[in-house]
């Protein structure tokens, strides 16, 4: 058993098969380098310029944040956390921010955490927004500093979902869909096999059979044919995020036990 599994206290088999909620040099590699014609083709010239300016700002902010990532420590199993809100609704921004804090504390990843989130409706901060491009860039930046044999990626995604995948939305418009195959391809190309993926979105169970592996665990808010709840704009958390991150993972208990607790909370 690899060192990071001993550290995390995870066993993939059995975790990824439960129902309802399921536990299952920098650059932007394909398939997430998609700030291209399909996203801007129908925009007027001023709107296209504004879109591209915002995208460039996000990547500059990400570069500035990623430049401060602590290096991995030889002989120590380090976790690198990415917490991303792929939606402009403020509930997702709030959840991604606090999830980043909780996961950083739990897995000793302070200084090794990236938070990508739009405004939370309460304060102005210089975070890069969660977008298809910033997700790809963040994964690439982590891959550039992590020890891929010793360390682990922890990716928390909060967003809306469809039966095809997790959607990146801005002001209600779906700009892209990240499918299980696209995410698996990205992680594989970057060599990020030691990983814990926590996906809070409707229908997110479709990711479990594609992304679960002997070295990687997947936890999802819903089965492949189910919705999840709690994404009202004035909420601080989705129901799943509140149960798992805000409550169960704040306690000193194994991840599998935290998931069982969260599943019971959501179901009850």
Secondary structure as GFF3:
##gff-version 3
##sequence-region A 1 268
A	DSSP	alpha_helix	3	8	.	.	.	ID=ss1
A	DSSP	alpha_helix	37	40	.	.	.	ID=ss2
A	DSSP	alpha_helix	45	66	.	.	.	ID=ss3
A	DSSP	beta_strand	79	85	.	.	.	ID=ss4
A	DSSP	alpha_helix	90	106	.	.	.	ID=ss5
A	DSSP	beta_strand	113	116	.	.	.	ID=ss6
A	DSSP	alpha_helix	132	145	.	.	.	ID=ss7
A	DSSP	beta_strand	152	158	.	.	.	ID=ss8
A	DSSP	beta_strand	160	162	.	.	.	ID=ss9
A	DSSP	beta_strand	165	170	.	.	.	ID=ss10
A	DSSP	beta_strand	173	178	.	.	.	ID=ss11
A	DSSP	alpha_helix	180	190	.	.	.	ID=ss12
A	DSSP	beta_strand	195	200	.	.	.	ID=ss13
A	DSSP	three_ten_helix	204	207	.	.	.	ID=ss14
A	DSSP	alpha_helix	208	211	.	.	.	ID=ss15
A	DSSP	beta_strand	216	220	.	.	.	ID=ss16
A	DSSP	alpha_helix	239	241	.	.	.	ID=ss17
A	DSSP	pi_helix	242	247	.	.	.	ID=ss18
A	DSSP	three_ten_helix	248	250	.	.	.	ID=ss19
A	DSSP	alpha_helix	255	267	.	.	.	ID=ss20
###
